[in-house]
Amino acid sequence: MPDRVTIDEERGGREDTREAPGAPAPSMHILDLQRAAGNAAVARALAARQPAQAPARSPEEELEKAFFDDDWDRVVALATARGGPSAVKRVAELSADELRYLDDAIVRADQEDSLLARLVKAGFDAKKVPEKQQAAGAGYGKVEFKNTFAHDGRKTRPKKNARYGFEIKFTPAPWTMGAADEIGFIQSVQVVDMDTGENRASNGRNRLASDMWHVDRLDGSDHGWYGMTDEGGSKDKHMQLWQKSDWGEPAWMKDVPSRARGNVMFKAETAIVCSKGFHAGKVYATVHWGFEVDDDLVITPYETDVFNKESEAFRDAVDAWNAQATGPEGRRSGDQHELPTNFR
Amino acid sequence: MSRLERLLSDAEEDVLAADSEAYESARFDDPGEREAAAGWLRANPTAGGVLLLLALRREAPDAYASIPAESRARILAAAMRERANLNDFGYIDEQGGLDREAGDALLELGEAAIAPLAGELGDMNPGQLEGSEEATLTDDYALRRADFAYRYLARILGLQPKFDPDPAVRDQHIAELRERLEAR
């Protein structure tokens, strides 16, 4: 595996140049004051010496901080409310991948017609990203997905599970093939009771992240990559890695979630990720899909959305997988490998 | 509802051991409770007792051992036949699969489990697994309940279980195992 560079390490070169709040005035000798003027005077003096509350940031500063923190949702919230020259300047400075993160946040906020969305488009154009590659998930190749079936279950014996089939295919673009040796999938899921919100997933109890999202792998698996064998290969029946040596065959995965008890919601975020090569760790696209099963085991599919990049919940789930991998024996597989975190 | 009743209720509702709060929290610190549970299982060696049985195995090994091995094996074999999903046994795949509590209990029973498991070798009903990737295995390999019976029976007999993605090939493995059993 190539050396991993975390996002924090990547950010290491940047410096926060904001000034710290002003220091309090030089101190006086408290005991002298107490002797001369009494306790009340001391109290007043101390109160006067408290540092003034840090002045509230201006909208421009707030926006700058959001960009600095890569808090794209916040950038959208602030910039769509107030726009301004600093937004124009900062968006123009973003890399193509940063524009993709911002583009995802714009879609999440339903702001596709905003000025900010136009700035992102202008940013892509300025970087000569072709129109077709500006679409969500199209930056590095072609994403295809399909819901292959949705079979309602039966509650009476012989009981039959409610089952939902979903497949994703990714064909890397030529410029992606040059930087990737292998491409696979990392899937994070949230499986919860629709009334109580309690976790109802049948795996991953020792790696639950925020809101019950977790990396979806068979118990006992060494790799967090969906469908990967412990030796690091493809499980032909439900996952095929893209390999440079067989470049004409797309990366492919199939999932068939199945439930015997209803009133449950299943949501998945499946990331298409470079597993080996110069791009190792880079997220090429994500597919958000899922369904719910009612009390009578009737399935209702959710709308499927393709995004450019991983969500914060996904990153948390990967962090939880990695914490499990480096955590105590007995709560992980024997040789659980960490997943990459340098998704950009 | 008592702990015993909750464990029976969860089994009736086809709640997996991993999903059952009653199973997770079962302790059996009270000797009277341990004896009541063992007594119930001795009198009712059915699939409905599987979570109670597994909880007793985990928390009160002596009470568990007081149940005749044949009764324990009958409960587990019935669970393999009747439970909606077989996750409590583990899963089967080309990598060798994984054993969970019910699977471990069968292997531990050894000889006593042979006859009840042999009775399941002809059960070609779907061996459903709940979950995401785990459930996908059922779809990938068209797993049957007989495949699970074969997996445990072969190992109890000291054999390395074979697994082929093609059910027709697995049928041959099952037929070979039957012949071995008949030759015993």
Interface residues (C-beta under 8 A of the other chain):
Chain A: R157 P158 K159 K160 N161 R163 G165 Q187 V189 V191 R200 A201 S202 N203 R205 D216 R217 L218 D219 G220 Y226 G227 T229 D230 K235 K237 H238 K254 D255 V256 P257 S258 R259 A260 R261 F266 A268
Chain B: E13 D14 V15 L16 A18 D19 E82 A84 N85 N87 Y91 D93 E94 Q95 L98 N125 Q128 L129 E130 G131 S132 E133 E134 A135 T136 L137 T138 D139 D140 Y141 P165
